[in-house]
C-alpha cells in the first residue's frame, strides 16, 4: 500500500471534515465497480445455495475486467433472501466466481420473491468499523431506525438512507476531489474515522459520494458544528498507520 501521500487543505460541511490525498506515483488501474457491473449485467449475484447462508453471497464476474466490491456496499433487492452489507472489500478477477462475506442488513426477512430485482445502494453502510460483527450491526440498525422515527417491518438499513436521501445527496455533492487525488480521509467531529485509498483518481471519484453518504447519516444534528481538525491530524493519522502492526 502506498502511503506516501500529500494531504490537501481540508473541506468541511456540518460535522464532516474531508482531506483529499494525492500521490506522485501514477496509476491507471481502473476496475469494474459493483454498481456498474450490475447495471451492465456483467455480474450475477445469488445465494450460495437454495437454502442460503446469512453471511455469504455468490458472485460471478462475467466481465474480462477485475470487479471491485467495496466493504460497506449494500446489496438491495428481492432476488436474494434479505438485503446484505458487504463485510470486506474484495477484488474478483475477470471471468471468475467468488463467495464473499456479508452481513445481514434486513433482520426480519429471509425469503426471495419471483422477480429478480437487485441493486447496490448509493450509500455505504454508516458504521463500517463493526462489519463482520452481526449482533452489533443489527443493534446499530435498530437504534438508527428508532432515532430517525422510521418504522420498518424487516428492520432494513436501506430504509434509513431512503428517508435521508435528499439531505445525504446535498452533503455528498459539496465535497470535490482534485484531478490528482487518489485517497480520502474522513473525519467526524474532531476525530479522523477512515482512510480509503484507490488505484486511481477515477476510482476515487466513482466512489466518493457513496463514502460521504455513509457518514452523512450521522451529521444532520450538527449543522453548526466547528471541527478543530487540521492537515497535521491527517498526517498524524497516516503516520500511525505506517507504524502500526
N, C-alpha and C positions, 0 to 999 in steps of 0.2 A: 504494500500500500504506500502510495506517495503522500508523505505528509509535509513536503517542502512547499507549503502554500503561503501565498501572500494574502493578508486579510484586508478587505476593503473597509471603507467608512460604513458605520452601522446605519441601518434603516429601521425605523420604529413606527408601529401603529398599535394603539391600545397598549396592552402589556406584553406585546410580542416584539422582540428585537431580533433582527436578522443580520448576519455577517456573511457576505459572499466571499469566496476564496478563489483565487486564480492560481494557475500553475505555469511555470516556464516550460514545462515539458508538454509537447504537443501530442495529442492522441485523437485519432479519428474513429475509435471503436464505437460504433453505433449498433445497438442491439434492437431487436424487435420487442416493443413493450407489450405487456399483457393486454391492455385495453385496445391497442392497435390490432393485435393478433385476433382477438375475439371479433372485432368489427369486420375484419377482412376474412373471417372464417379460416384462419390459419392455425387454430388451436382447438383441441377438443378437451373439454373438462367434464369429468364424471366422477361418480362414487367409485371406490376401489373394487366394489363387488355389488351384487344385487342387494345384499344385506347392508352394505355401507360400513364406514368406520368414522366416528366423530372427529378424529384427529388426523385424517388423511384424505387427500383428493388425488385422483389420477389425471395427469396432464400429458397430452400427446401433442408434441410440436410438429405440425405438418409443413413447416417452412424450412428453407435451407439456412435461415439465419438463427443465431442463438437467441433464445427467448428469455428476457429478464422479467422476473416476478418479484416485486419488492415486498419485504416484510411489512405487514400492516395493510396491504391491499385487501379489500373486501369483495368477495365473490357473492353476487346477489342473484337470486332467481329461483324459479320453481323446478328447474331441471335437476337440481340437487336437493337432498333431503332437508337441508337447512342452510341458511347463509353462513359462510365461513370467513375467517380472517386469517390470512397467510402469516404463519409464525416467524419465518426467517426468509431473508432474500435468497433467491436461487437463480442460477443461470443454466438453462436447459439447452443442450446442443441441438442443432438442426436435425430434423427427422428422427427424433428420439422420444422415448416415453419415460416419465418420472412420477414417483409418488412423492407428494410434497406434504410437509407438516402444516396443519392448520388448527385454528381454534374455532369453537362454535361461537357464532355471532348472533344466534337466534335460539335461545334456550328451549322454548316450548313448541318447537316444530321438528318433526322427524318423518316427513313424508314428501315425496316428489309428486308432481302433477303431470298431466298428459302433455302439456305444452313444453317447449324447450327453451323457455325464457331464461336468459342468463346474461349477466353484465358484470362489469367491475365498477365499484363505487368511485365517484370523483374525488373522494377523500380517503386518506389513510385513517386507520383506527386511532383514536385520540390518546391512547396510552400504550405505545409500542413497548415500553420497558417491561410490561407484565405479560407479553405474549409468550405462550408456552406454559402458562400457569392458568389452567382453565377456570378454577374456582375464583381466582382474582378477576378474570375477565368478566365472568357472569356477575360478580358483585359490582364491578365498576359500571357495567351497562345498566344494572338495576338502579344504582344510585343516580346515574346521569339522567335516566328516564324520569325518575321521581323529582329530581331537582328542576327539570325542564317542564314538568307538568304534562308529560306525554304518556298516553295510555297505549300500550302495545300488547296484544294478546299473546304474542310469541316472544316478548322481551327482546326485540330486534334492535341492534345497534344502528342499523340503517335508518330507523325512524328518527333518531336524534339528528342526523345530517339532513334529512328531508325537511325538518322543521327549521333548521338553522341555515338552509341553503343560501338565501339571499345575503344574509349578513356575512357568511363564510366566503362567498364569492367576492364580496366587496373588499374584505381584508386580503384575500389571496391576490386580487388584481393590483393591490397597492405596491407590492414588492416586485422589483425589476432586477434581473440578473444582467451583468455586463456580458460582452461578447467573448471574454476570455475566462469567465468564471466556470469552474468545474465542481465546486462544492459549496455547501451552505451549512452554517452553524446557526441554530435557532435557540434563542433564549426566551424564557418566560419569567416575568418579573425581574429578579436580579440573579437568575441562575441560567447558565447555558445548559440546555437539556439534550441536545442531539447534534450530531455531525454526520452529514451524508455526502459522500464523495462519489462522483460519477466518472465514467470513462471519457466523457467529452462534454463540451458546452451544450451541445444539442440535447443530450440525455438529461442534463440538469434542468434545462428549460421545459422539457416534456413533463418532468415530474414535480416541478416547483410548486405549482398551485395545489397539487394533491398533498404535498408535505405541509404547506401553510394551512390548508383547510383542516388538516388533522389536529393542529394545535389551536386553531381559531375557536374551536368549540368551547374552550375554557377561558376565553378572553372578553366575553360580552359584558361582564360586570366591571371591567377595569378600563373603561374608555378614557379616563383621565389619569391613568397611572403613569408615573415617570420612572423609567428604569435608570439605574446608575451603571449599567454595563458599558464597558469601553472596549476598544480594539485590543488593549492589553489583556483583558479577560479572555478574549478569543485565542490569543497566542498562548496564554497560560493553559487553556483547555487542550490545545494541540500538544503542548509540551508534556502534559500529564499523560496523554495517550501514548506518546513516544516512549515515555519512561515506564509505562505500566507493564505488567507481566501477563 
